[in-house]
């Protein structure tokens, strides 16, 4: 049976950021921490060893697979900074067009540094993601 790997932990967000090797990525992580916390109104929590998440929701797929995940989050990885937003909403794609320099994976948005992106668009993406997930998975 599948066991979810990424769970909310009691690890310190600040301690995690302080251990980011790159001074630029560390500075960007603090900037993103402020933006995500201010925009969502949620306290930052560590999810697994390296994701800083805000809020939470419980999902259940038709397959029966279910679990918990942050509404939004980010991770200052070695190569790039990963931003986590909900997928499945068409508004996400139009917002990403105005985000600035980024690439996308299946569910992640990757940036090199915070200076490459439009902060207002980032806030709109955060709000869109939270709203979409709360409507898709009500009763949290």
N, CA, C and O atoms as a GROMACS GRO file, in nm:
protein
  560
    1UNK      N    1   0.084  -0.119   0.000
    1UNK     CA    2   0.000   0.000   0.000
    1UNK      C    3   0.088   0.125   0.000
    1UNK      O    4   0.194   0.128   0.063
    2UNK      N    5   0.043   0.225  -0.070
    2UNK     CA    6   0.118   0.351  -0.081
    2UNK      C    7   0.122   0.422   0.053
    2UNK      O    8   0.020   0.434   0.122
    3UNK      N    9   0.240   0.468   0.091
    3UNK     CA   10   0.254   0.546   0.213
    3UNK      C   11   0.306   0.684   0.174
    3UNK      O   12   0.411   0.697   0.110
    4UNK      N   13   0.232   0.786   0.214
    4UNK     CA   14   0.269   0.923   0.179
    4UNK      C   15   0.402   0.961   0.243
    4UNK      O   16   0.421   0.943   0.364
    5UNK      N   17   0.494   1.014   0.162
    5UNK     CA   18   0.626   1.052   0.212
    5UNK      C   19   0.628   1.195   0.265
    5UNK      O   20   0.692   1.223   0.367
    6UNK      N   21   0.559   1.284   0.196
    6UNK     CA   22   0.565   1.426   0.232
    6UNK      C   23   0.454   1.459   0.331
    6UNK      O   24   0.338   1.476   0.294
    7UNK      N   25   0.492   1.467   0.457
    7UNK     CA   26   0.397   1.499   0.563
    7UNK      C   27   0.446   1.622   0.638
    7UNK      O   28   0.565   1.654   0.640
    8UNK      N   29   0.350   1.690   0.701
    8UNK     CA   30   0.386   1.806   0.782
    8UNK      C   31   0.471   1.759   0.900
    8UNK      O   32   0.442   1.656   0.962
    9UNK      N   33   0.577   1.834   0.930
    9UNK     CA   34   0.665   1.799   1.041
    9UNK      C   35   0.673   1.917   1.139
    9UNK      O   36   0.620   2.025   1.112
   10UNK      N   37   0.738   1.894   1.250
   10UNK     CA   38   0.760   2.001   1.348
   10UNK      C   39   0.896   2.067   1.330
   10UNK      O   40   0.936   2.149   1.413
   11UNK      N   41   0.966   2.033   1.223
   11UNK     CA   42   1.098   2.091   1.199
   11UNK      C   43   1.087   2.242   1.179
   11UNK      O   44   0.985   2.293   1.133
   12UNK      N   45   1.193   2.312   1.215
   12UNK     CA   46   1.195   2.458   1.207
   12UNK      C   47   1.217   2.507   1.063
   12UNK      O   48   1.313   2.468   0.997
   13UNK      N   49   1.126   2.593   1.018
   13UNK     CA   50   1.139   2.652   0.885
   13UNK      C   51   1.264   2.741   0.879
   13UNK      O   52   1.340   2.735   0.782
   14UNK      N   53   1.284   2.821   0.982
   14UNK     CA   54   1.401   2.912   0.986
   14UNK      C   55   1.532   2.832   0.985
   14UNK      O   56   1.626   2.868   0.915
   15UNK      N   57   1.536   2.726   1.063
   15UNK     CA   58   1.656   2.642   1.067
   15UNK      C   59   1.684   2.582   0.929
   15UNK      O   60   1.798   2.576   0.885
   16UNK      N   61   1.577   2.537   0.862
   16UNK     CA   62   1.593   2.483   0.727
   16UNK      C   63   1.650   2.589   0.633
   16UNK      O   64   1.745   2.561   0.559
   17UNK      N   65   1.593   2.708   0.635
   17UNK     CA   66   1.641   2.815   0.546
   17UNK      C   67   1.786   2.852   0.579
   17UNK      O   68   1.867   2.874   0.489
   18UNK      N   69   1.818   2.858   0.707
   18UNK     CA   70   1.955   2.892   0.746
   18UNK      C   71   2.057   2.790   0.696
   18UNK      O   72   2.175   2.822   0.682
   19UNK      N   73   2.012   2.667   0.668
   19UNK     CA   74   2.102   2.563   0.620
   19UNK      C   75   2.109   2.555   0.467
   19UNK      O   76   2.176   2.467   0.413
   20UNK      N   77   2.040   2.645   0.398
   20UNK     CA   78   2.050   2.652   0.252
   20UNK      C   79   2.190   2.705   0.219
   20UNK      O   80   2.229   2.811   0.267
   21UNK      N   81   2.264   2.632   0.137
   21UNK     CA   82   2.404   2.666   0.109
   21UNK      C   83   2.422   2.801   0.039
   21UNK      O   84   2.506   2.881   0.080
   22UNK      N   85   2.347   2.825  -0.066
   22UNK     CA   86   2.364   2.945  -0.146
   22UNK      C   87   2.307   3.068  -0.074
   22UNK      O   88   2.189   3.069  -0.038
   23UNK      N   89   2.390   3.170  -0.053
   23UNK     CA   90   2.340   3.293   0.012
   23UNK      C   91   2.225   3.357  -0.066
   23UNK      O   92   2.132   3.410  -0.005
   24UNK      N   93   2.230   3.352  -0.200
   24UNK     CA   94   2.122   3.408  -0.282
   24UNK      C   95   1.992   3.330  -0.263
   24UNK      O   96   1.885   3.390  -0.248
   25UNK      N   97   2.002   3.198  -0.263
   25UNK     CA   98   1.882   3.115  -0.244
   25UNK      C   99   1.826   3.134  -0.102
   25UNK      O  100   1.705   3.132  -0.082
   26UNK      N  101   1.914   3.151  -0.006
   26UNK     CA  102   1.871   3.174   0.133
   26UNK      C  103   1.795   3.307   0.140
   26UNK      O  104   1.688   3.314   0.202
   27UNK      N  105   1.848   3.411   0.079
   27UNK     CA  106   1.783   3.542   0.077
   27UNK      C  107   1.647   3.532   0.006
   27UNK      O  108   1.547   3.587   0.053
   28UNK      N  109   1.645   3.462  -0.107
   28UNK     CA  110   1.519   3.444  -0.180
   28UNK      C  111   1.418   3.365  -0.098
   28UNK      O  112   1.298   3.394  -0.102
   29UNK      N  113   1.466   3.266  -0.023
   29UNK     CA  114   1.376   3.185   0.060
   29UNK      C  115   1.307   3.272   0.166
   29UNK      O  116   1.188   3.256   0.191
   30UNK      N  117   1.381   3.364   0.226
   30UNK     CA  118   1.321   3.455   0.325
   30UNK      C  119   1.219   3.549   0.258
   30UNK      O  120   1.114   3.578   0.316
   31UNK      N  121   1.252   3.595   0.138
   31UNK     CA  122   1.160   3.682   0.066
   31UNK      C  123   1.031   3.606   0.033
   31UNK      O  124   0.921   3.657   0.054
   32UNK      N  125   1.044   3.483  -0.018
   32UNK     CA  126   0.928   3.400  -0.050
   32UNK      C  127   0.849   3.365   0.075
   32UNK      O  128   0.726   3.361   0.072
   33UNK      N  129   0.919   3.338   0.184
   33UNK     CA  130   0.853   3.309   0.312
   33UNK      C  131   0.759   3.423   0.349
   33UNK      O  132   0.644   3.400   0.387
   34UNK      N  133   0.808   3.545   0.339
   34UNK     CA  134   0.725   3.663   0.370
   34UNK      C  135   0.607   3.675   0.275
   34UNK      O  136   0.494   3.700   0.318
   35UNK      N  137   0.631   3.658   0.146
   35UNK     CA  138   0.524   3.672   0.046
   35UNK      C  139   0.416   3.566   0.067
   35UNK      O  140   0.297   3.600   0.070
   36UNK      N  141   0.455   3.440   0.081
   36UNK     CA  142   0.358   3.332   0.097
   36UNK      C  143   0.279   3.346   0.227
   36UNK      O  144   0.158   3.327   0.228
   37UNK      N  145   0.348   3.379   0.337
   37UNK     CA  146   0.280   3.392   0.467
   37UNK      C  147   0.182   3.510   0.465
   37UNK      O  148   0.069   3.499   0.511
   38UNK      N  149   0.228   3.622   0.412
   38UNK     CA  150   0.144   3.742   0.406
   38UNK      C  151   0.022   3.719   0.315
   38UNK      O  152  -0.089   3.761   0.348
   39UNK      N  153   0.044   3.654   0.203
   39UNK     CA  154  -0.064   3.633   0.105
   39UNK      C  155  -0.166   3.530   0.154
   39UNK      O  156  -0.286   3.550   0.136
   40UNK      N  157  -0.119   3.422   0.215
   40UNK     CA  158  -0.212   3.316   0.257
   40UNK      C  159  -0.271   3.340   0.394
   40UNK      O  160  -0.384   3.300   0.422
   41UNK      N  161  -0.195   3.408   0.482
   41UNK     CA  162  -0.239   3.422   0.620
   41UNK      C  163  -0.207   3.299   0.703
   41UNK      O  164  -0.244   3.292   0.821
   42UNK      N  165  -0.140   3.200   0.643
   42UNK     CA  166  -0.104   3.077   0.714
   42UNK      C  167   0.041   3.082   0.762
   42UNK      O  168   0.126   3.146   0.700
   43UNK      N  169   0.065   3.016   0.871
   43UNK     CA  170   0.201   3.001   0.924
   43UNK      C  171   0.275   2.899   0.838
   43UNK      O  172   0.218   2.799   0.795
   44UNK      N  173   0.402   2.924   0.813
   44UNK     CA  174   0.485   2.831   0.737
   44UNK      C  175   0.513   2.707   0.820
   44UNK      O  176   0.541   2.715   0.939
   45UNK      N  177   0.504   2.592   0.755
   45UNK     CA  178   0.535   2.463   0.818
   45UNK      C  179   0.623   2.384   0.724
   45UNK      O  180   0.612   2.397   0.602
   46UNK      N  181   0.709   2.302   0.780
   46UNK     CA  182   0.790   2.213   0.697
   46UNK      C  183   0.706   2.091   0.660
   46UNK      O  184   0.637   2.034   0.744
   47UNK      N  185   0.715   2.053   0.534
   47UNK     CA  186   0.651   1.932   0.483
   47UNK      C  187   0.763   1.845   0.431
   47UNK      O  188   0.831   1.881   0.335
   48UNK      N  189   0.783   1.731   0.494
   48UNK     CA  190   0.897   1.648   0.458
   48UNK      C  191   1.024   1.723   0.494
   48UNK      O  192   1.020   1.818   0.573
   49UNK      N  193   1.138   1.682   0.437
   49UNK     CA  194   1.264   1.746   0.474
   49UNK      C  195   1.292   1.879   0.406
   49UNK      O  196   1.382   1.952   0.450
   50UNK      N  197   1.216   1.914   0.298
   50UNK     CA  198   1.261   2.031   0.222
   50UNK      C  199   1.152   2.120   0.162
   50UNK      O  200   1.184   2.211   0.085
   51UNK      N  201   1.026   2.097   0.194
   51UNK     CA  202   0.920   2.182   0.139
   51UNK      C  203   0.863   2.270   0.249
   51UNK      O  204   0.828   2.222   0.357
   52UNK      N  205   0.855   2.400   0.221
   52UNK     CA  206   0.793   2.495   0.314
   52UNK      C  207   0.651   2.517   0.264
   52UNK      O  208   0.630   2.574   0.157
   53UNK      N  209   0.554   2.471   0.342
   53UNK     CA  210   0.415   2.475   0.299
   53UNK      C  211   0.331   2.569   0.383
   53UNK      O  212   0.366   2.603   0.496
   54UNK      N  213   0.218   2.609   0.325
   54UNK     CA  214   0.126   2.703   0.390
   54UNK      C  215  -0.015   2.648   0.379
   54UNK      O  216  -0.062   2.616   0.269
   55UNK      N  217  -0.082   2.636   0.493
   55UNK     CA  218  -0.216   2.577   0.493
   55UNK      C  219  -0.206   2.429   0.462
   55UNK      O  220  -0.097   2.376   0.441
   56UNK      N  221  -0.321   2.363   0.459
   56UNK     CA  222  -0.324   2.220   0.428
   56UNK      C  223  -0.462   2.183   0.378
   56UNK      O  224  -0.562   2.250   0.406
   57UNK      N  225  -0.467   2.076   0.303
   57UNK     CA  226  -0.594   2.020   0.259
   57UNK      C  227  -0.581   1.869   0.251
   57UNK      O  228  -0.471   1.816   0.238
   58UNK      N  229  -0.695   1.801   0.258
   58UNK     CA  230  -0.698   1.656   0.246
   58UNK      C  231  -0.759   1.623   0.111
   58UNK      O  232  -0.870   1.667   0.080
   59UNK      N  233  -0.688   1.546   0.031
   59UNK     CA  234  -0.739   1.508  -0.101
   59UNK      C  235  -0.774   1.360  -0.103
   59UNK      O  236  -0.718   1.280  -0.028
   60UNK      N  237  -0.867   1.326  -0.189
   60UNK     CA  238  -0.903   1.186  -0.212
   60UNK      C  239  -0.938   1.172  -0.359
   60UNK      O  240  -1.030   1.237  -0.409
   61UNK      N  241  -0.863   1.086  -0.428
   61UNK     CA  242  -0.885   1.065  -0.570
   61UNK      C  243  -0.985   0.952  -0.592
   61UNK      O  244  -1.012   0.873  -0.502
   62UNK      N  245  -1.038   0.945  -0.713
   62UNK     CA  246  -1.133   0.839  -0.747
   62UNK      C  247  -1.070   0.701  -0.730
   62UNK      O  248  -1.140   0.604  -0.702
   63UNK      N  249  -0.939   0.693  -0.746
   63UNK     CA  250  -0.867   0.566  -0.730
   63UNK      C  251  -0.867   0.518  -0.585
   63UNK      O  252  -0.832   0.403  -0.557
   64UNK      N  253  -0.907   0.607  -0.493
   64UNK     CA  254  -0.904   0.572  -0.351
   64UNK      C  255  -0.782   0.627  -0.281
   64UNK      O  256  -0.776   0.631  -0.158
   65UNK      N  257  -0.682   0.669  -0.359
   65UNK     CA  258  -0.560   0.728  -0.301
   65UNK      C  259  -0.597   0.860  -0.232
   65UNK      O  260  -0.668   0.942  -0.290
   66UNK      N  261  -0.550   0.879  -0.111
   66UNK     CA  262  -0.577   1.003  -0.040
   66UNK      C  263  -0.458   1.042   0.046
   66UNK      O  264  -0.370   0.961   0.074
   67UNK      N  265  -0.458   1.168   0.088
   67UNK     CA  266  -0.350   1.217   0.171
   67UNK      C  267  -0.368   1.364   0.203
   67UNK      O  268  -0.472   1.423   0.173
   68UNK      N  269  -0.267   1.421   0.263
   68UNK     CA  270  -0.269   1.562   0.300
   68UNK      C  271  -0.154   1.631   0.229
   68UNK      O  272  -0.049   1.571   0.203
   69UNK      N  273  -0.174   1.758   0.197
   69UNK     CA  274  -0.071   1.836   0.129
   69UNK      C  275  -0.089   1.983   0.165
   69UNK      O  276  -0.197   2.025   0.206
   70UNK      N  277   0.018   2.061   0.150
   70UNK     CA  278   0.003   2.206   0.172
   70UNK      C  279  -0.078   2.267   0.058
   70UNK      O  280  -0.075   2.218  -0.054
   71UNK      N  281  -0.149   2.375   0.087
   71UNK     CA  282  -0.224   2.446  -0.017
   71UNK      C  283  -0.129   2.504  -0.121
   71UNK      O  284  -0.153   2.494  -0.241
   72UNK      N  285  -0.021   2.564  -0.074
   72UNK     CA  286   0.085   2.618  -0.159
   72UNK      C  287   0.216   2.603  -0.084
   72UNK      O  288   0.217   2.577   0.036
   73UNK      N  289   0.326   2.618  -0.154
   73UNK     CA  290   0.455   2.609  -0.087
   73UNK      C  291   0.570   2.634  -0.183
   73UNK      O  292   0.550   2.664  -0.301
   74UNK      N  293   0.690   2.620  -0.129
   74UNK     CA  294   0.811   2.636  -0.210
   74UNK      C  295   0.925   2.560  -0.146
   74UNK      O  296   0.919   2.523  -0.029
   75UNK      N  297   1.029   2.539  -0.224
   75UNK     CA  298   1.149   2.474  -0.173
   75UNK      C  299   1.272   2.530  -0.243
   75UNK      O  300   1.282   2.523  -0.366
   76UNK      N  301   1.365   2.586  -0.167
   76UNK     CA  302   1.490   2.636  -0.228
   76UNK      C  303   1.586   2.520  -0.253
   76UNK      O  304   1.670   2.489  -0.168
   77UNK      N  305   1.573   2.458  -0.367
   77UNK     CA  306   1.657   2.343  -0.403
   77UNK      C  307   1.792   2.391  -0.456
   77UNK      O  308   1.810   2.510  -0.483
   78UNK      N  309   1.886   2.298  -0.470
   78UNK     CA  310   2.020   2.335  -0.517
   78UNK      C  311   2.017   2.399  -0.655
   78UNK      O  312   2.076   2.505  -0.676
   79UNK      N  313   1.948   2.335  -0.750
   79UNK     CA  314   1.949   2.386  -0.887
   79UNK      C  315   1.856   2.506  -0.904
   79UNK      O  316   1.898   2.609  -0.956
   80UNK      N  317   1.732   2.493  -0.861
   80UNK     CA  318   1.633   2.600  -0.878
   80UNK      C  319   1.543   2.605  -0.755
   80UNK      O  320   1.549   2.518  -0.668
   81UNK      N  321   1.461   2.707  -0.749
   81UNK     CA  322   1.361   2.716  -0.642
   81UNK      C  323   1.231   2.660  -0.699
   81UNK      O  324   1.185   2.704  -0.804
   82UNK      N  325   1.174   2.562  -0.630
   82UNK     CA  326   1.048   2.502  -0.672
   82UNK      C  327   0.933   2.573  -0.603
   82UNK      O  328   0.935   2.594  -0.481
   83UNK      N  329   0.831   2.611  -0.681
   83UNK     CA  330   0.710   2.671  -0.628
   83UNK      C  331   0.597   2.571  -0.649
   83UNK      O  332   0.584   2.514  -0.757
   84UNK      N  333   0.516   2.551  -0.547
   84UNK     CA  334   0.409   2.452  -0.554
   84UNK      C  335   0.273   2.520  -0.551
   84UNK      O  336   0.236   2.586  -0.454
   85UNK      N  337   0.199   2.503  -0.662
   85UNK     CA  338   0.064   2.556  -0.675
   85UNK      C  339  -0.027   2.442  -0.720
   85UNK      O  340   0.022   2.340  -0.770
   86UNK      N  341  -0.157   2.459  -0.703
   86UNK     CA  342  -0.253   2.359  -0.750
   86UNK      C  343  -0.249   2.348  -0.902
   86UNK      O  344  -0.226   2.447  -0.972
   87UNK      N  345  -0.272   2.229  -0.950
   87UNK     CA  346  -0.287   2.208  -1.094
   87UNK      C  347  -0.434   2.181  -1.122
   87UNK      O  348  -0.511   2.150  -1.031
   88UNK      N  349  -0.473   2.193  -1.247
   88UNK     CA  350  -0.610   2.160  -1.284
   88UNK      C  351  -0.701   2.279  -1.305
   88UNK      O  352  -0.814   2.262  -1.352
   89UNK      N  353  -0.655   2.398  -1.270
   89UNK     CA  354  -0.737   2.517  -1.290
   89UNK      C  355  -0.681   2.594  -1.410
   89UNK      O  356  -0.561   2.622  -1.416
   90UNK      N  357  -0.767   2.627  -1.505
   90UNK     CA  358  -0.722   2.696  -1.625
   90UNK      C  359  -0.664   2.834  -1.597
   90UNK      O  360  -0.581   2.884  -1.674
   91UNK      N  361  -0.706   2.897  -1.488
   91UNK     CA  362  -0.654   3.030  -1.453
   91UNK      C  363  -0.504   3.025  -1.426
   91UNK      O  364  -0.433   3.123  -1.449
   92UNK      N  365  -0.457   2.912  -1.377
   92UNK     CA  366  -0.314   2.897  -1.346
   92UNK      C  367  -0.229   2.925  -1.470
   92UNK      O  368  -0.129   2.998  -1.462
   93UNK      N  369  -0.267   2.868  -1.583
   93UNK     CA  370  -0.189   2.883  -1.706
   93UNK      C  371  -0.180   3.028  -1.751
   93UNK      O  372  -0.073   3.074  -1.792
   94UNK      N  373  -0.290   3.102  -1.743
   94UNK     CA  374  -0.286   3.242  -1.785
   94UNK      C  375  -0.203   3.326  -1.688
   94UNK      O  376  -0.134   3.419  -1.729
   95UNK      N  377  -0.208   3.294  -1.560
   95UNK     CA  378  -0.126   3.366  -1.463
   95UNK      C  379   0.023   3.339  -1.486
   95UNK      O  380   0.106   3.429  -1.475
   96UNK      N  381   0.056   3.215  -1.519
   96UNK     CA  382   0.196   3.180  -1.541
   96UNK      C  383   0.257   3.259  -1.658
   96UNK      O  384   0.378   3.284  -1.659
   97UNK      N  385   0.176   3.298  -1.754
   97UNK     CA  386   0.225   3.377  -1.867
   97UNK      C  387   0.283   3.511  -1.822
   97UNK      O  388   0.371   3.566  -1.887
   98UNK      N  389   0.233   3.562  -1.709
   98UNK     CA  390   0.279   3.692  -1.658
   98UNK      C  391   0.375   3.680  -1.540
   98UNK      O  392   0.414   3.781  -1.482
   99UNK      N  393   0.414   3.558  -1.504
   99UNK     CA  394   0.500   3.539  -1.386
   99UNK      C  395   0.642   3.590  -1.407
   99UNK      O  396   0.703   3.641  -1.313
  100UNK      N  397   0.693   3.576  -1.527
  100UNK     CA  398   0.834   3.611  -1.550
  100UNK      C  399   0.911   3.485  -1.587
  100UNK      O  400   0.852   3.386  -1.631
  101UNK      N  401   1.042   3.490  -1.569
  101UNK     CA  402   1.130   3.381  -1.611
  101UNK      C  403   1.109   3.258  -1.522
  101UNK      O  404   1.140   3.260  -1.403
  102UNK      N  405   1.056   3.150  -1.583
  102UNK     CA  406   1.032   3.026  -1.510
  102UNK      C  407   1.021   2.910  -1.607
  102UNK      O  408   1.009   2.929  -1.728
  103UNK      N  409   1.025   2.790  -1.554
  103UNK     CA  410   0.992   2.670  -1.629
  103UNK      C  411   0.891   2.593  -1.545
  103UNK      O  412   0.877   2.618  -1.425
  104UNK      N  413   0.821   2.500  -1.609
  104UNK     CA  414   0.723   2.421  -1.534
  104UNK      C  415   0.749   2.273  -1.553
  104UNK      O  416   0.797   2.228  -1.656
  105UNK      N  417   0.715   2.199  -1.449
  105UNK     CA  418   0.716   2.053  -1.455
  105UNK      C  419   0.571   2.009  -1.446
  105UNK      O  420   0.480   2.086  -1.478
  106UNK      N  421   0.549   1.888  -1.403
  106UNK     CA  422   0.412   1.836  -1.391
  106UNK      C  423   0.329   1.922  -1.296
  106UNK      O  424   0.220   1.967  -1.332
  107UNK      N  425   0.380   1.946  -1.176
  107UNK     CA  426   0.305   2.024  -1.078
  107UNK      C  427   0.384   2.143  -1.026
  107UNK      O  428   0.328   2.232  -0.962
  108UNK      N  429   0.513   2.146  -1.053
  108UNK     CA  430   0.600   2.252  -0.999
  108UNK      C  431   0.626   2.363  -1.100
  108UNK      O  432   0.620   2.344  -1.221
  109UNK      N  433   0.655   2.478  -1.044
  109UNK     CA  434   0.703   2.591  -1.122
  109UNK      C  435   0.843   2.618  -1.071
  109UNK      O  436   0.864   2.630  -0.950
  110UNK      N  437   0.940   2.627  -1.161
  110UNK     CA  438   1.079   2.644  -1.121
  110UNK      C  439   1.129   2.783  -1.158
  110UNK      O  440   1.108   2.830  -1.270
  111UNK      N  441   1.196   2.847  -1.062
  111UNK     CA  442   1.258   2.976  -1.088
  111UNK      C  443   1.404   2.971  -1.043
  111UNK      O  444   1.440   2.892  -0.956
  112UNK      N  445   1.487   3.056  -1.103
  112UNK     CA  446   1.626   3.064  -1.061
  112UNK      C  447   1.641   3.153  -0.938
  112UNK      O  448   1.712   3.121  -0.843
  113UNK      N  449   1.570   3.268  -0.943
  113UNK     CA  450   1.578   3.361  -0.829
  113UNK      C  451   1.451   3.445  -0.825
  113UNK      O  452   1.381   3.460  -0.925
  114UNK      N  453   1.421   3.498  -0.707
  114UNK     CA  454   1.298   3.575  -0.687
  114UNK      C  455   1.294   3.701  -0.774
  114UNK      O  456   1.187   3.745  -0.814
  115UNK      N  457   1.410   3.757  -0.804
  115UNK     CA  458   1.414   3.879  -0.885
  115UNK      C  459   1.366   3.855  -1.028
  115UNK      O  460   1.334   3.950  -1.100
  116UNK      N  461   1.359   3.728  -1.071
  116UNK     CA  462   1.317   3.695  -1.207
  116UNK      C  463   1.165   3.699  -1.226
  116UNK      O  464   1.116   3.694  -1.338
  117UNK      N  465   1.091   3.710  -1.116
  117UNK     CA  466   0.945   3.697  -1.127
  117UNK      C  467   0.871   3.822  -1.081
  117UNK      O  468   0.923   3.904  -1.006
  118UNK      N  469   0.748   3.833  -1.127
  118UNK     CA  470   0.658   3.942  -1.092
  118UNK      C  471   0.589   3.904  -0.960
  118UNK      O  472   0.513   3.808  -0.956
  119UNK      N  473   0.615   3.980  -0.854
  119UNK     CA  474   0.562   3.949  -0.721
  119UNK      C  475   0.409   3.956  -0.718
  119UNK      O  476   0.344   3.876  -0.651
  120UNK      N  477   0.350   4.052  -0.789
  120UNK     CA  478   0.204   4.061  -0.792
  120UNK      C  479   0.142   3.938  -0.857
  120UNK      O  480   0.039   3.890  -0.812
  121UNK      N  481   0.206   3.888  -0.962
  121UNK     CA  482   0.157   3.766  -1.027
  121UNK      C  483   0.176   3.646  -0.935
  121UNK      O  484   0.090   3.558  -0.930
  122UNK      N  485   0.287   3.642  -0.863
  122UNK     CA  486   0.310   3.534  -0.766
  122UNK      C  487   0.198   3.534  -0.662
  122UNK      O  488   0.143   3.429  -0.630
  123UNK      N  489   0.163   3.651  -0.610
  123UNK     CA  490   0.055   3.660  -0.511
  123UNK      C  491  -0.078   3.614  -0.571
  123UNK      O  492  -0.158   3.548  -0.503
  124UNK      N  493  -0.103   3.650  -0.697
  124UNK     CA  494  -0.226   3.606  -0.764
  124UNK      C  495  -0.228   3.454  -0.780
  124UNK      O  496  -0.332   3.391  -0.763
  125UNK      N  497  -0.114   3.395  -0.813
  125UNK     CA  498  -0.104   3.249  -0.824
  125UNK      C  499  -0.129   3.181  -0.690
  125UNK      O  500  -0.197   3.079  -0.682
  126UNK      N  501  -0.074   3.238  -0.584
  126UNK     CA  502  -0.095   3.184  -0.450
  126UNK      C  503  -0.244   3.188  -0.416
  126UNK      O  504  -0.301   3.088  -0.373
  127UNK      N  505  -0.306   3.303  -0.436
  127UNK     CA  506  -0.449   3.317  -0.405
  127UNK      C  507  -0.535   3.224  -0.490
  127UNK      O  508  -0.629   3.163  -0.440
  128UNK      N  509  -0.504   3.214  -0.618
  128UNK     CA  510  -0.578   3.128  -0.710
  128UNK      C  511  -0.569   2.982  -0.665
  128UNK      O  512  -0.669   2.910  -0.664
  129UNK      N  513  -0.449   2.939  -0.627
  129UNK     CA  514  -0.426   2.801  -0.586
  129UNK      C  515  -0.504   2.768  -0.458
  129UNK      O  516  -0.569   2.665  -0.450
  130UNK      N  517  -0.495   2.856  -0.360
  130UNK     CA  518  -0.564   2.835  -0.232
  130UNK      C  519  -0.716   2.827  -0.256
  130UNK      O  520  -0.783   2.737  -0.205
  131UNK      N  521  -0.767   2.921  -0.332
  131UNK     CA  522  -0.912   2.926  -0.361
  131UNK      C  523  -0.956   2.799  -0.434
  131UNK      O  524  -1.056   2.737  -0.397
  132UNK      N  525  -0.882   2.760  -0.537
  132UNK     CA  526  -0.915   2.642  -0.616
  132UNK      C  527  -0.917   2.516  -0.530
  132UNK      O  528  -1.010   2.436  -0.539
  133UNK      N  529  -0.815   2.498  -0.446
  133UNK     CA  530  -0.809   2.378  -0.361
  133UNK      C  531  -0.917   2.378  -0.254
  133UNK      O  532  -0.974   2.273  -0.224
  134UNK      N  533  -0.946   2.494  -0.197
  134UNK     CA  534  -1.050   2.500  -0.096
  134UNK      C  535  -1.188   2.473  -0.156
  134UNK      O  536  -1.276   2.418  -0.090
  135UNK      N  537  -1.208   2.512  -0.283
  135UNK     CA  538  -1.336   2.482  -0.350
  135UNK      C  539  -1.341   2.336  -0.394
  135UNK      O  540  -1.447   2.273  -0.390
  136UNK      N  541  -1.228   2.282  -0.437
  136UNK     CA  542  -1.223   2.144  -0.484
  136UNK      C  543  -1.231   2.045  -0.369
  136UNK      O  544  -1.291   1.938  -0.383
  137UNK      N  545  -1.171   2.078  -0.256
  137UNK     CA  546  -1.170   1.991  -0.138
  137UNK      C  547  -1.227   2.069  -0.019
  137UNK      O  548  -1.152   2.109   0.070
  138UNK      N  549  -1.359   2.091  -0.016
  138UNK     CA  550  -1.420   2.168   0.093
  138UNK      C  551  -1.418   2.087   0.224
  138UNK      O  552  -1.373   1.973   0.227
  139UNK      N  553  -1.468   2.148   0.329
  139UNK     CA  554  -1.478   2.082   0.462
  139UNK      C  555  -1.344   2.049   0.522
  139UNK      O  556  -1.326   1.941   0.578
  140UNK      N  557  -1.249   2.141   0.511
  140UNK     CA  558  -1.117   2.117   0.570
  140UNK      C  559  -1.113   2.166   0.712
  140UNK      O  560  -1.010   2.154   0.779
   0.00000   0.00000   0.00000
